[in-house]
Amino acid sequence: MAATASSPSPSSRASPPARPAAAQAASLEPDPPRPRAGRTAAGRRKVRRSITRAAIDLFLAHGYDTTTVDDIAAAAGVGRRTFFRYFRSKEDSIFPNHDELLADIERTLAESDPAAEAPVDVVCRAVRLVLDSYLADPDVSLKRYRLTRTVTSLRDKEVASVDRYQRVFTRFLRGRLHAAGDPAADMRAPIIGAAVAAAHNHVLRQWLHSDGEVDAHRLADRAFAMVRQANPPYTTGASDTVGPGRQETVSPDRPAEEREHPSQKHPAAQSPSEPAGGETRADAAEPVVAVLHTSVPADELVRRINAALTDAAADTAGTAGTTSAPTDTGTG
């Protein structure tokens, strides 16, 4: 009779080796929470840009009108509530950093030193922040340009954002020009602000039209040099840095000795309270009306208006010095 093998008793079976107490305790602890992308400034920029990329791609592929906020949020991998934390509407979603840029520009203007940098130079340096933001992400910038050319509401949105920059420039210039005693500061400031914005927009359009092939920095050097040349009392002609190892030559045809220091006052001004000939600023700031052909280049337009303002201030000073009777300017 064959022997039968007996099965081992439960107590004789090999048991697995005991885990160290520290390892057992670690396994009971919950995994640390992963940091959310939107908790840091860099993370928020990343989320904002991912939403912008998704929006632009969807608008181009399926049309602006048919794309919804839910479509954009799903494509970006975020929820609807997250979308609205970053953007007020779908038309805002293709402009991810205008508010940040505006704050950077205001900070740049506020931190500038009047004794070291002339006002036009400061504004030309500040507006480069906008240009650089477009150049930093050419794929998004060029796609957005295609959209704004065909979608009216997006184009209007971009125009409104440019107007916000221009108002900031004008406010800064008005303060600096009044401090320099310019009797025409209230008129000259918005003209210069508009000229700086126009120069920037021209450079940006040329870059966009070329699909990013044009050297935008070099073109900006030339455009801002024209603005400076049209406003010699308020620019030193000093170069501002365009990039590593490169500097802008602002005014190659103006001898260094002809360039005025930023602290030098406007030729028609003596002091903030006495612009010319003992007049008050309100008396001296007469309106000037210019009629020019639409074909006149922007830099020539600014130059002629500045020349007219200077001549008007000089004429006012001469009139005040030859007669004691006040001149009725018709301004009330």
C-alpha positions in Angstrom: 0.0 0.0 0.0 1.4 3.3 -1.1 2.3 5.9 1.5 0.3 9.2 1.2 2.1 12.5 1.8 0.7 14.5 4.5 0.1 18.2 3.8 2.0 20.6 6.0 0.2 22.1 8.9 -0.6 25.8 8.7 1.9 26.5 11.5 4.7 24.9 9.5 4.3 27.1 6.3 6.9 29.8 5.7 5.7 33.3 6.6 6.8 36.4 4.7 9.6 38.5 6.3 8.3 41.2 8.6 8.5 44.7 7.2 10.4 47.3 9.2 8.3 49.4 11.5 9.4 52.6 9.7 8.3 51.3 6.3 4.9 50.2 7.7 4.3 53.6 9.2 5.3 55.4 6.0 2.8 53.3 4.0 0.0 54.4 6.2 0.7 58.1 5.6 -1.3 59.8 2.8 0.6 61.0 -0.3 1.5 64.7 -0.1 -0.8 66.8 -2.3 0.6 67.8 -5.6 1.0 71.6 -6.0 -1.6 73.2 -8.3 -0.2 75.0 -11.3 -2.1 78.2 -10.5 -0.7 78.7 -7.0 2.5 80.6 -8.2 2.9 83.5 -10.5 4.8 81.3 -13.0 2.1 78.7 -12.7 -0.7 81.2 -13.4 1.1 82.5 -16.5 1.5 78.9 -17.7 -2.3 78.2 -17.2 -3.2 81.5 -18.8 -1.1 80.8 -21.9 -2.4 77.3 -22.3 -5.9 78.7 -22.3 -4.9 81.3 -24.9 -3.3 78.7 -27.2 -6.3 76.4 -27.0 -8.7 79.4 -27.7 -6.7 80.5 -30.7 -6.4 77.0 -32.2 -10.1 76.4 -31.8 -11.1 79.8 -33.2 -8.9 79.2 -36.3 -10.1 75.6 -36.7 -13.8 75.9 -36.0 -14.6 79.6 -36.1 -14.9 82.2 -33.4 -18.7 82.3 -33.2 -19.2 78.5 -32.9 -16.5 78.0 -30.3 -17.7 78.1 -26.7 -16.0 78.8 -23.4 -16.6 75.1 -22.5 -14.8 74.1 -25.7 -11.8 76.2 -24.8 -11.7 75.0 -21.2 -11.9 71.3 -22.2 -9.1 71.8 -24.8 -6.9 73.5 -22.2 -7.6 70.8 -19.6 -9.2 73.1 -17.1 -12.7 73.6 -15.7 -15.1 76.3 -16.7 -14.7 78.0 -13.3 -10.9 78.1 -13.8 -11.4 79.7 -17.3 -13.3 82.6 -15.7 -10.7 83.0 -13.0 -8.3 84.0 -15.8 -10.5 85.6 -18.4 -13.8 87.6 -18.4 -15.0 86.3 -21.8 -13.8 84.2 -24.7 -12.7 87.3 -26.6 -10.4 88.2 -23.7 -8.8 84.8 -23.9 -6.5 85.5 -26.9 -4.9 88.5 -25.0 -3.3 86.8 -22.0 -1.0 89.5 -20.7 -2.3 93.0 -21.5 -3.0 93.7 -17.8 0.4 92.5 -16.8 2.1 94.6 -19.5 0.2 97.7 -18.5 1.3 97.3 -14.9 4.9 96.7 -16.1 4.8 99.9 -18.2 3.4 102.0 -15.4 6.1 100.7 -13.0 8.8 101.4 -15.6 7.6 105.0 -16.1 7.2 105.6 -12.3 10.7 104.3 -11.5 12.4 106.4 -14.2 14.8 109.1 -13.0 14.0 112.6 -14.5 17.6 113.7 -13.9 19.1 110.7 -15.9 16.5 110.0 -18.6 14.5 112.4 -20.8 10.7 111.8 -20.9 10.5 110.7 -24.6 13.4 108.3 -24.0 11.5 106.7 -21.1 8.3 106.2 -23.1 10.2 104.7 -26.0 11.9 102.3 -23.6 8.6 101.4 -21.9 6.7 100.6 -25.1 9.4 98.1 -26.0 7.9 95.9 -23.3 4.8 95.5 -25.5 6.9 94.7 -28.6 9.0 92.2 -26.8 5.9 90.4 -25.5 4.8 89.8 -29.1 8.2 88.7 -30.2 8.6 86.3 -27.2 5.9 84.0 -28.6 5.8 84.4 -32.3 3.5 81.4 -32.9 0.7 82.8 -30.8 1.3 86.4 -32.1 1.1 85.4 -35.7 -2.0 83.2 -35.2 -3.7 86.0 -33.2 -2.9 88.4 -36.1 -4.8 86.1 -38.5 -7.8 86.2 -36.1 -7.9 89.9 -35.5 -7.9 90.6 -39.3 -11.1 88.6 -39.7 -13.0 88.9 -36.4 -14.2 92.4 -35.8 -14.8 92.1 -32.1 -11.2 90.8 -31.5 -9.8 93.6 -33.6 -11.8 96.1 -31.5 -10.5 94.5 -28.3 -6.9 94.9 -29.5 -7.4 98.5 -30.5 -8.9 99.2 -27.0 -5.8 97.7 -25.3 -3.5 99.9 -27.4 -5.5 102.9 -26.4 -4.9 102.0 -22.7 -1.1 102.1 -23.3 -1.3 105.4 -25.0 -3.3 107.0 -22.2 -0.6 105.9 -19.7 2.1 107.4 -21.9 0.2 110.7 -22.2 -0.4 111.0 -18.5 3.3 110.4 -17.8 4.4 112.9 -20.5 2.0 115.5 -19.3 3.4 115.4 -15.8 7.0 115.6 -17.0 6.4 118.4 -19.5 4.5 120.5 -17.0 7.4 120.0 -14.6 9.8 121.3 -17.3 7.6 124.4 -17.7 6.2 123.7 -21.1 3.2 126.0 -21.7 1.9 123.6 -24.4 2.3 120.4 -22.2 -1.4 119.6 -22.3 -1.4 119.5 -26.1 2.1 118.2 -26.7 1.9 115.2 -24.3 -0.9 113.4 -26.2 0.7 114.1 -29.5 4.0 112.6 -28.4 2.2 109.7 -26.8 0.3 109.0 -30.0 3.5 109.2 -32.0 5.2 106.6 -29.8 2.2 104.3 -30.1 2.1 104.8 -33.9 5.8 104.0 -34.2 5.4 100.8 -32.2 2.3 99.8 -34.1 4.1 100.4 -37.5 7.0 98.2 -36.4 4.7 95.4 -35.1 2.6 95.4 -38.3 5.7 95.1 -40.4 6.9 92.2 -38.4 3.5 90.5 -38.5 3.1 91.1 -42.3 6.5 89.4 -42.8 5.5 86.3 -40.7 8.1 87.2 -38.2 11.0 87.6 -40.7 11.6 91.3 -40.3 14.2 92.4 -37.7 11.7 94.1 -35.4 14.3 95.5 -33.0 16.3 97.2 -35.7 13.2 98.6 -37.3 12.1 99.9 -33.8 15.5 101.6 -33.5 14.7 103.6 -36.6 11.1 104.3 -35.7 11.8 105.6 -32.2 14.7 107.7 -33.5 12.2 109.5 -35.7 10.0 110.3 -32.7 13.0 111.5 -30.8 14.2 113.7 -33.6 10.7 115.3 -33.8 10.9 116.2 -30.0 14.5 117.4 -29.4 13.7 119.3 -26.2 12.5 116.1 -24.5 15.1 113.6 -25.5 18.8 113.4 -24.8 19.6 111.3 -27.8 21.0 108.7 -25.4 20.8 105.1 -26.6 18.7 102.5 -24.8 19.6 98.9 -24.7 17.8 96.7 -27.3 19.2 93.4 -26.4 22.4 91.7 -25.2 25.4 93.5 -26.8 23.2 95.8 -28.9 22.3 99.4 -28.4 20.1 101.7 -30.4 21.7 104.7 -32.2 19.0 107.2 -31.7 20.0 110.3 -33.7 23.0 109.7 -35.9 22.6 113.1 -37.7 22.4 115.2 -34.6 25.8 116.3 -33.2 26.2 115.4 -29.5 26.6 119.1 -28.5 23.1 119.9 -29.9 21.4 117.3 -27.7 19.9 118.8 -24.6 20.1 117.3 -21.1 16.7 116.0 -19.8 16.8 118.7 -17.1 17.0 121.5 -19.7 13.7 123.3 -20.0 11.7 123.8 -23.1 12.9 126.9 -25.0 9.5 128.7 -24.6 9.3 128.1 -20.9 10.9 129.8 -17.9 9.2 128.1 -15.0 6.0 126.1 -14.3 4.3 129.2 -13.0 5.8 131.7 -15.5 5.9 130.1 -18.9 6.9 133.2 -20.9 6.8 136.9 -20.5 5.2 136.7 -17.0 2.1 135.0 -18.4 0.2 132.2 -16.7 0.2 128.8 -18.2 -3.5 129.1 -19.1 -2.8 132.4 -21.1 0.1 130.9 -23.0 -1.5 127.6 -24.0 -3.3 128.8 -27.1 -4.9 126.2 -29.5 -3.0 125.5 -32.7 -4.9 124.1 -35.7 -2.9 122.3 -38.4 -4.3 121.2 -41.8 -2.1 118.7 -43.6 -2.5 116.1 -46.3 -3.1 112.6 -45.2 0.0 111.5 -47.1 2.3 113.4 -44.7 4.5 110.8 -42.8 3.8 110.5 -39.1 7.3 111.8 -38.1 6.9 114.8 -40.3 3.4 115.5 -38.9 4.8 115.5 -35.3 7.7 117.7 -36.4 5.5 120.3 -38.0 3.1 120.4 -35.0 6.0 120.8 -32.6 7.4 123.6 -34.7 4.0 125.3 -34.7 3.7 125.0 -30.9 7.2 126.4 -30.4 6.5 129.3 -32.7 3.1 130.0 -31.1 4.7 130.1 -27.6 7.5 132.4 -28.9 4.9 134.8 -30.5 2.9 134.9 -27.3 6.0 135.8 -25.3 6.9 138.6 -27.8 3.4 140.0 -27.6 3.4 140.0 -23.8 6.7 141.9 -23.8 5.4 144.7 -26.1 2.0 145.4 -24.7 0.5 145.6 -21.2 -3.0 144.7 -22.3 -3.9 141.0 -22.0 -4.6 139.1 -25.2 -8.0 137.5 -25.6 -7.4 134.0 -26.8 -11.0 133.1 -27.1 -10.7 130.3 -24.6 -12.8 132.0 -21.9 
